[in-house]
Amino acid sequence: MSDLFIAAGGGGDPVGTAITAATVGRVLTGTPLGETTIATFAWERLEVDPTPGPLGVVHFTGLAYRAGLPVITPATRPIAPAGSTLPGLAADLTTRLVLLDPLRGLAAMAEQIRRLADTGHDHVRIVDVGGDILTHGDEDTLCSPLVDALALAACRIAGVPATVYVAGPGTDGEVPQKDVLGRLSGDALTPLAQDVAAIRTALAWHPSEASALFAAAVDGVRGPVRTVNHLIPLTDASAGIHSTSLDDALAHNAVAAHLLGVLPTTLEAAADLSAELTQIHELDRERVGAGEPSAPARAALPWDAQAAREAIREAAQGAPHVTLRFAARALGLTWRRIPSLRALLGVEGPVLALS
């Protein structure tokens, strides 16, 4: 028997979840990372996936099914115009990635988790990078509460033994770090460089900022880091993994409690319920964003590394570090040029140092 990890936040959370799984395996269970299963949503930023909302099994080709459950492989492809980084992560992470499909509502998602647990997993570990899984729903900086709430509510309905982990408190910029830490009741784990080693290939190209900040904190980076939308301070606590019980997490997450009270049968209904509490309708927001023309991106990198650094430094407005996604945006490049930008600037770590 082994543990099942759920990357609760979508997007880049499988990367931070892999760090968490390596740490938990080393400290608590003795499970090698290569034997770990991570279930994840396919909900990414519009620059990665220009279609609004999360993707379900109907949006992919090349899924491999094990025990009737959809496994993402390097050969899996999103159906155009949809986009996804998950096939690339399947190639670069040693963990097995299983697609969580929220399109048919909360009960159907709970059944997916129950079936996953029944395939040989005796404990579910729900991982959120940053900590908005503990949102009260009224934070000024809250941006994307829905998928975390769905994961919590689905695990409660599934009746599986579960622990909630927050990796890198505050690194997503949604709930302030001090508030996240004040809502955690369990023990803390400290990742080591060896726990980050298995995901460095993925971090070299993936645009996730929260997971990159978490990894940077583990590497010892401290102080403010400029991301696309925030200036996030990295502290000693940013490098930790903090746990709490499923009950305690549900007691904090008002959206999850509301979902459990209504049991929405579609994703749209779940988004409506979340918006009633938070005034954030994530599907409507992405529908609006998907219809807006995007700024043209340069096809080539600036040829001069010094000029590129100066342009990034000016955009960073005094921040000593920036994410690679921010750096690419500052130069008018898409996230796909992150590997080339790393090579140009000689960046090896999760973030770019400007000082």
N, C-alpha and C positions, 0 to 999 in steps of 0.2 A: 504494500500500500504506500501511496505517496500523497503529497499535497497538491491541491489544485489552486493556482493563483488566478485571480481575476484582476485585470487591468481596468480599473473602474472609470478612468477618465477619458478613454479614447485617445485618438491622435498619437502622441508620442509616449503615452503611459506604458506600453509594453517594454520600452527601453528601461525606464526607471523600475518597472516591476521585475525585470531580469536582474538588476542589481539587488533588489530586495530579496528575490528568490535565492540568489547566490549567498547573501548574508544569512538568511534564515537557514538555508541548508548547512552552512558552515557552523553556525552557532547552536541551532536548536534541534535539527533533525538528522543531520549527516547525509542529506540527499544531494547527490551531484546535480549541478545545474542542468546537465544534458538529459536528465530524467524528468525534468519539470514540464508541466503543461500550463500555459498561460492562455486564458480565455480573454478575448478583447473585442471591443467595439471597433467598427470601421467608420469612425466619425472624425474627419480631419478638417483643417482649415480650407477655405475656398481656394486658396492658392495651390493646394494639393488636389482637392476634389471640388471642381466647380459646380457640382450638383448639390442642392441643399439637403441637409439631413444626413443621417447615417446610412450606410450601405447594408443591405441584407444579402442573403445567399443568392437572390435573383440577380444581383448586380455583379456577380463574378462568374468567370469560367475557370475550369481547372482546379476546383476545390477537390481535395481528397477526403473521402468519407471514411471515418473509423467509428464503428458502433453506431452508425447513422448520424454522426456529428461532423460538421464541416471543418476540415483542417486546411489552413492556409499553407501553401508550399511555394517555393520559388517559381513554380510554373503557373501559379494562380494569376489571373489577370482581371482587373476591373473592366467592365463593359463600358466602352466610350459612350458619353463623354465623362463618365465617372473616373476618378483617380484614387489611388491608394498607395501608401508606403508599405503596407503590410507584406506583400510578396518580397520586397527587398529585405524587410526585417526577418522574414522566414529564412532567407538565404544567409543572413549574417548572425542571427542569434542561434544558440544551440538548443533552445527550448522549442517545444511544439506549440504552435499558435492555433487556437481554435476560435472561429468566428462566432461572436454573440450577435444574434439577430433580434433587435427590439421591435421590428416592424409590426408584429402581430400581437403586441400588447404584453402586459406584465405577467399574466399567468403563463403564456407561452414561453416567455423568457425564463421564468422560474422552472418550467419543465426542462428546458435546455440545461440549466445548472444542475438540476437533480439527476438528469441522465449522465452528465459529465461526472458528477460525484460517484455515481454508481459504476463507472468504468475503472475503478481502482483507486479512488482518492478518498482518504478518510478524514480530511480536513480541508476547508476552503479558507484561503487567505486573500482578502479583498485589499487591493493596494491602490491608493490614490497618491499621485505625486503632487505635492503642494498643500492639500488639505481642505479643498472646498467640499469634500465629502462630509465635512462637519459643519457645513453652512447652516446658519439660522434663517437664511433667506432674505435678510435685510441689509447685508453688508454693501456699502457704496461701491466697492470694487468687484463685486460678484459678477461673473460673466457667463458661466456654463454649468449650472447646477443639475441639469436633467439626467445625464447618463450616470453620474455617481448615485443619485437618488434611486434610479432604476435598479442599479446593481444591489444596493442595500435592500430595497423592498423585495426584489426577486429572491434574494438569498433567504429572507425571512419566510416567504411563502414556500420556498423549496424545503425548508426545515432542515438545512444542512448545518453541521457545526462550523462556525465561522469566526474568524478574527479579522479586525480591520486594522490596516497599517497605513500610516501617513509617512511617505518618504520625502525628505527634504521639505519640512514645514515652511510654508510661505513662498516657495519657489515658483508657484504659478501666478502669484500676484492677485489672487482672488479674495483670500481671507488673510488678514495680517498675521504674521508669524506668532506674535504674542497671544492672539486670540486662539489660533490653532493649538498652541501648546497648552493653553488653559483648558481646552476641551478634551484633552487626552488623559486617560486614566491608567494606562498600562505601562509596561516596561519599554525601555529604549534599547535599540541595537546600534552598534557602530560599524558601518561598512569599512572594509579595508581596500587598499588599492587592488588586491587580487579579485575582489568582488566586482570591481568596475572593469577589469581587464577583458572580460568576455563580451562586453558591449562596445568596446572602443571602435571596432570596425563599423558598427552601425552608427555611432555618434559622428563618425567622420563625414557622413553625408546627410543624416537625418535632420530635418529642420526643427525638431522639438526643442523648445527653450526650457521648459520646466525640468525635463530630465537632464538636459545639458547643465543647468545650474546645480542640480542635485549632484551630478557627477563631479562638477568643478569644485563644489564644497568638500566632497570626499577627498579630492586631490589637494585641498588646502587653500583654495582661493577664498579670500575674505574681502569684504567691502562691497560697494555698490556695483552692480552690473546692469548695463543698459540693454533692455530687450526691446522688441518692436513696440510694445505698448506700456512698459513700466520701467522704473528704476528700482531694482530689487537688491536689497542688502543681503549679502551672504554672511552668516554668522556661524559659530560652532554648531548651533542647533540645526542649521541648514544641512549639515552632513549626516544627520541622524535619521533613524527609522523608528517611529513611535507607534505603539499598538494601543488598541482599545477594544472593548467587546462590541459585538454586533448590537446588543441592546443599547449600550451607551451611545454608539454612533447614531442609531435610529432616534434616540431621545433628543439629539441635537438637530438632526436633519428634518426640518419641517416639511420639505417637499416629499421626502420618502414617506413620512407619516401620512401625508395627504393622499399619496398614491395608494397606500395600503388601505385607506378608508374607502376608496372609490373603485379600485382595481380596474383601471382603464384597459379597454380591449384593443386599442390601437396606439401607435406612437403619437399620432396627432392629438388624441385625447389626453395622453400623458403630458404632452407639451402645453396644452391648454391649462391643465391643472397646475403645472409648474408656474405658468405665467400668472395665474390668479394670485399666487403667493408672492412671487418675486418681481413681477412686472417685466420679466425677461422671457420673451417667446423666441426660443432659439431657432425654431423652424422658420417662423416669419422673418426673423432677422437675416437668416441665410438666403431666403427667397429674394429679399430686397438686394442683398449683396451680390447674389448670382446674376442679377439683371443689370448691375452697374458695369460700365466698361472699365477694364483694368488698364493701368498705365503701361505703355510699351516698355519692354525690358531689353536691355542691351544684349546683343548676341555674343559679345566678346568681353573679356576682362580688360581693365586698364593695364597697359603694358608695363607700367612702372609701379613697383611695389611701394616705393616711398610715397608717390602721389596717391595711391589707393589708401594707404594708412592715414595720410593727412585728411583725406575726404571723410573717412570713417571717424577719425578723431574729432573733426568739426561737428559731424552729426551727433556724436555721443555727448556733446555739451559738458565735457569735463569728467565724465565717468571713466574710471581706470580700466574697466573691462566691458566688453560687449559680447553678445551672442553672435554666432556666425550667421544666423538668420538676419539679425539686425545689420551686420556688416554688409551682407549681400544686398539688402534693401537700400542701404545708404548709397551703394554704388549703382543702383538701378538694375540689379541682377536678380534673377529668380533663384529660389532655394536650390534648384538643381545645379547651380554653379558653385555651391558650397565646397565640394572637393577641389575644384580648380582654384578657388579663392584661398583655401587652406594652403595649397601648394605654392601659390604666388607669395603669400605672406609668411610661409614657414610655420604655420600653426599646427601644433600637435595635440594640444589639450582641448577640453570641451568648450572653452571660451577664448576670445582674443584679448590679450593684454595690450593696452595702448600706452602705458607709462614706461 
